[in-house]
């Protein structure tokens, strides 16, 4: 990661511009087609209510933690080999 404040400010302004564009498009859609937008919001609400979000997040965390140990082991081996090569 870069610690250049100018670059991070530039990145944040890009994200802000994208968010503002998305917000403007959403507002335009709501004004032009309110029934369609309300229907989509209703369907999304039902989908999120029915969807077992907690179970999905728990599964993702379990998988990430299961993969963490082998990844750390591989990184450790790589570091040992690099140190060995450097001292050779």
VEXFIPA-670522 format. One record per residue (C-alpha): residue in one letter; x, z, y. Coordinates in steps of 0.001 Angstrom, whole numbers, padded with zeros to 6 digits, always signed. Each point is the difference from the previous one (the first is absolute). Last residue first. Layout:
residues N
AXZY
...
This chain:
residues 88
X+024425+000386-018466
X-001408+002586+002392
X-002517-002443+001489
X-001057-001294-003393
X-000720+003552-001254
X-001906+000808+003207
X-002085-003153-000418
X-000640+000805-003673
X-001071+003542+000890
X-002286-001277+002781
X-001625-002514-002351
X-000535+002710-002604
X-001638+002225+002598
X-002277-002824+001145
X-001031-000618-003620
X-000760+003692-000527
X-001959+000163+003256
X-002087-002987-001074
X-000552+001487-003448
X-001259+003257+001558
X-002207-001628+002661
X-001965-002229-002346
X-002109+002850-001401
X-000494+001393+003507
X-001284-003339+001261
X-002294-000417-003016
X-001490+003469+000463
X-000447-000568+003749
X-001781-003306-000630
X-002224+001592-002637
X-000930+002853+002330
X-000842-002494+002760
X-002272-001937-002362
X-001665+003165-001261
X-000675+001213+003528
X-001391-003389+001097
X-002546-000143-002826
X-001896-002996+001397
X-003733+000666+000243
X+000163+001341+003557
X+002539-002620+001093
X-002185-002794-001381
X-003126+001454+001599
X+001733+000189+003382
X+001392-003526-000339
X-003496-001285-000808
X-001434+001747+003072
X+002810-001252+002255
X-000570-003544-001275
X-003725+000324+000703
X+000659+001350+003487
X+002317-002943+000689
X-002568-002522-001260
X-002737+001601+002089
X+002151+000204+003148
X+001154-003637-000043
X+001333-000989+003451
X+000533+003474+001471
X+001402+001515-003201
X+002282-003002-000548
X+001318+000192+003558
X+000711+003717-000398
X+001850-000662-003266
X+002032-002816+001570
X+000949+002244+002935
X+001044+002804-002374
X+002155-002352-002068
X+001695-001301+003151
X+000581+003554+001263
X+001484+000959-003378
X+002311-003014-000003
X+001131+000777+003560
X+000615+003656-000908
X+002025-001036-003023
X+002117-002303+002143
X+000380+002745+002631
X+001123+002409-002702
X+002623-002455-001257
X+001328-000587+003511
X+000208+003754+000574
X+001882+000316-003304
X+002417-002747+001060
X+000649+001562+003396
X+000533+003428-001541
X+002775-001305-002304
X+000155+002453-002895
X-000304-002707-002602
X-001181+000772-003475
